[in-house]
Amino acid sequence: MKLYENIKLRRKELNLSQGELAKLTGYTDRTSISKIESGKVDLPQSKIRIFAEALHTTEGELMGTTEPPLPSDAISYAPTQRIPILGRISAGLPLYAEEQIEGYTYTDLNHGGEYFALRVHGDSMDALGIKEGYLVIVRRQDYVDNGTICVVLIGDNEATMKRFYQDGDTVTLMPQSTNPKHMPQIYNLKHTPIHIIGKVVKVEFTLD
């Protein structure tokens, strides 16, 4: 059971949903991952290797194989990558168009994904501590589970960050604000296209 517990633990460490891990490992839906994490499915060594690669770890670590301890003077290293800071995301422009990039920052979220930072405008998510001027780190993807905080493009408007829910053709974008003026936004996909740009995975701010 150690293998399956480690898969679940590592997935949560990377902030991946079961659906996202399913896509990375070649399964059709989250149900397969749920069965694997509960130990109901035996994984061949070839599949363990695929899971290790998707979860950016080793087969030995997933299987609970002990590793030699690091020297006492070893320094941990977290690789970083430079990502663009987008002031706004506008329809009709490429995601990384020059008009939208206001600078660059660095992240250690090097988990095989494509990331960008977005400068927060407004107070529609301040109840979660996501305030005006903060940076949110976004992993670019076009699918999220219900209840996920993500960045979406509404029709031909600029992108917005909200908690996402979908039921059939109905999409609800839910603010998390202390300001009562922000109300749930409900759209019918038959009339208004909604494009998921990415999942918010981290919030950063700088003290003045």
C-alpha positions as CSV (number, residue, x, y, z in Angstrom):
1,M,0.0,0.0,0.0
2,K,3.0,2.3,0.4
3,L,3.2,2.9,-3.3
4,Y,-0.4,4.1,-3.6
5,E,-0.2,6.3,-0.5
6,N,3.0,7.9,-1.9
7,I,1.3,8.6,-5.2
8,K,-1.6,10.3,-3.5
9,L,0.8,12.3,-1.2
10,R,3.0,13.4,-4.0
11,R,0.0,14.4,-6.1
12,K,-1.3,16.6,-3.3
13,E,2.2,18.1,-2.8
14,L,2.2,19.2,-6.4
15,N,-1.4,20.6,-6.1
16,L,-2.6,18.3,-8.9
17,S,-6.2,17.1,-9.1
18,Q,-6.9,13.4,-9.8
19,G,-8.2,14.5,-13.2
20,E,-4.9,16.3,-14.0
21,L,-2.8,13.3,-13.0
22,A,-5.0,11.1,-15.1
23,K,-4.2,13.2,-18.2
24,L,-0.4,13.1,-17.4
25,T,-0.3,9.3,-17.0
26,G,-2.5,8.3,-19.9
27,Y,-5.8,7.5,-18.1
28,T,-9.2,8.7,-19.4
29,D,-10.6,10.1,-16.1
30,R,-10.0,10.7,-12.4
31,T,-11.8,7.5,-11.5
32,S,-8.8,5.4,-12.5
33,I,-6.5,7.6,-10.3
34,S,-8.9,7.2,-7.4
35,K,-8.8,3.4,-7.7
36,I,-5.0,3.5,-7.9
37,E,-4.6,5.7,-4.8
38,S,-6.9,3.4,-2.8
39,G,-4.8,0.4,-3.8
40,K,-7.5,-1.3,-5.8
41,V,-5.4,-1.5,-9.0
42,D,-2.0,-3.2,-9.3
43,L,0.6,-1.1,-11.2
44,P,3.2,-2.8,-13.4
45,Q,6.7,-1.4,-13.2
46,S,6.3,0.4,-16.6
47,K,3.3,2.3,-15.1
48,I,5.2,3.2,-11.9
49,R,7.9,4.8,-14.1
50,I,5.2,6.9,-15.9
51,F,3.8,8.0,-12.5
52,A,7.3,8.9,-11.3
53,E,7.9,11.0,-14.3
54,A,4.5,12.7,-14.1
55,L,5.0,13.4,-10.3
56,H,8.6,14.6,-10.8
57,T,10.1,12.0,-8.4
58,T,11.8,8.6,-8.7
59,E,10.3,5.1,-8.8
60,G,12.2,4.3,-5.6
61,E,10.7,7.2,-3.8
62,L,7.2,6.2,-4.9
63,M,7.8,2.6,-3.8
64,G,9.2,3.7,-0.5
65,T,12.8,2.6,-1.2
66,T,15.1,4.1,1.3
67,E,17.8,6.5,0.0
68,P,21.2,7.2,1.6
69,P,21.0,10.2,3.9
70,L,22.4,13.5,2.7
71,P,25.6,14.8,4.2
72,S,25.1,17.1,7.2
73,D,26.5,20.1,5.2
74,A,24.4,19.5,2.1
75,I,22.4,22.5,0.8
76,S,19.0,21.9,-0.6
77,Y,18.4,23.2,-4.0
78,A,15.1,24.3,-5.6
79,P,15.4,24.9,-9.3
80,T,13.7,28.0,-10.6
81,Q,12.4,29.3,-13.9
82,R,11.8,32.8,-15.1
83,I,8.1,33.5,-16.0
84,P,6.4,36.6,-17.4
85,I,4.3,38.9,-15.2
86,L,1.1,39.8,-17.1
87,G,-0.6,43.0,-16.2
88,R,-3.8,41.9,-17.9
89,I,-4.9,39.2,-20.3
90,S,-6.9,40.5,-23.2
91,A,-8.9,38.8,-25.9
92,G,-7.4,38.9,-29.4
93,L,-3.8,39.0,-28.2
94,P,-1.4,36.1,-27.7
95,L,-1.0,35.2,-24.0
96,Y,2.6,36.5,-23.9
97,A,2.1,39.5,-26.2
98,E,4.5,42.4,-25.5
99,E,1.6,44.6,-24.6
100,Q,0.6,42.4,-21.7
101,I,4.0,41.6,-20.2
102,E,5.0,44.1,-17.4
103,G,8.1,42.2,-16.2
104,Y,9.3,38.9,-15.0
105,T,9.6,36.9,-11.8
106,Y,10.9,33.5,-10.8
107,T,9.1,30.4,-9.5
108,D,10.3,27.0,-8.1
109,L,7.2,25.3,-9.4
110,N,9.1,23.4,-12.1
111,H,6.7,20.5,-12.3
112,G,6.6,20.1,-16.1
113,G,4.0,22.8,-16.5
114,E,3.9,26.1,-18.2
115,Y,3.6,29.0,-15.7
116,F,3.0,32.7,-15.8
117,A,2.3,35.4,-13.1
118,L,-0.7,37.7,-13.2
119,R,-1.0,41.0,-11.4
120,V,-4.2,41.2,-9.4
121,H,-6.6,44.0,-10.2
122,G,-9.5,44.8,-7.9
123,D,-10.9,43.1,-4.8
124,S,-13.1,40.4,-6.1
125,M,-11.0,37.7,-4.4
126,D,-9.8,39.6,-1.3
127,A,-11.7,37.3,1.1
128,L,-9.0,34.7,0.3
129,G,-6.2,37.1,0.9
130,I,-5.7,37.7,-2.8
131,K,-5.5,41.5,-2.9
132,E,-4.9,44.4,-5.3
133,G,-1.4,44.4,-6.6
134,Y,-0.5,40.8,-5.5
135,L,0.9,38.3,-7.9
136,V,-0.7,35.0,-8.5
137,I,1.2,32.2,-10.2
138,V,-0.9,30.4,-12.8
139,R,-0.2,27.0,-14.4
140,R,-1.5,27.1,-17.9
141,Q,-4.2,24.5,-18.6
142,D,-7.6,24.4,-20.3
143,Y,-9.4,22.2,-17.8
144,V,-10.0,22.5,-14.0
145,D,-12.3,20.7,-11.5
146,N,-15.3,22.5,-10.1
147,G,-14.4,24.8,-7.2
148,T,-10.9,25.6,-8.5
149,I,-9.6,29.2,-8.6
150,C,-8.6,29.8,-12.1
151,V,-8.1,32.5,-14.8
152,V,-10.7,32.5,-17.5
153,L,-11.4,34.5,-20.6
154,I,-15.0,35.6,-21.0
155,G,-16.1,36.1,-24.6
156,D,-14.2,39.0,-26.1
157,N,-13.5,40.6,-22.7
158,E,-10.4,40.6,-20.5
159,A,-9.6,37.6,-18.4
160,T,-10.9,37.4,-14.8
161,M,-9.9,35.3,-11.8
162,K,-12.7,33.5,-10.0
163,R,-13.7,30.2,-8.5
164,F,-15.0,28.1,-11.4
165,Y,-18.1,25.9,-11.5
166,Q,-19.7,24.2,-14.5
167,D,-22.9,22.3,-14.8
168,G,-23.6,21.3,-18.4
169,D,-23.7,24.5,-20.5
170,T,-23.9,26.7,-17.4
171,V,-20.7,28.2,-16.0
172,T,-20.7,30.1,-12.7
173,L,-17.7,32.3,-11.8
174,M,-17.8,32.9,-8.1
175,P,-16.1,35.8,-6.5
176,Q,-14.7,35.5,-2.9
177,S,-14.9,39.1,-1.8
178,T,-15.6,41.2,1.2
179,N,-17.1,43.7,-1.2
180,P,-20.8,43.0,-1.7
181,K,-20.8,44.6,-5.1
182,H,-19.2,41.4,-6.5
183,M,-21.9,38.9,-7.4
184,P,-21.7,35.5,-9.0
185,Q,-21.4,35.7,-12.8
186,I,-23.5,33.1,-14.6
187,Y,-23.0,32.3,-18.3
188,N,-24.6,30.0,-20.9
189,L,-21.8,28.5,-23.0
190,K,-24.2,28.4,-26.0
191,H,-24.2,32.2,-25.9
192,T,-21.0,33.2,-24.3
193,P,-17.7,31.3,-24.8
194,I,-15.7,30.8,-21.7
195,H,-12.0,29.7,-22.1
196,I,-10.0,28.5,-19.1
197,I,-6.5,29.9,-19.3
198,G,-5.0,28.4,-16.2
199,K,-5.2,27.3,-12.6
200,V,-4.0,29.6,-9.8
201,V,-1.5,27.6,-7.8
202,K,0.3,30.2,-5.7
203,V,-0.2,33.8,-4.3
204,E,2.7,36.1,-3.8
205,F,3.0,39.6,-2.4
206,T,5.8,42.0,-1.7
207,L,6.1,44.1,1.5
208,D,6.8,47.8,0.8
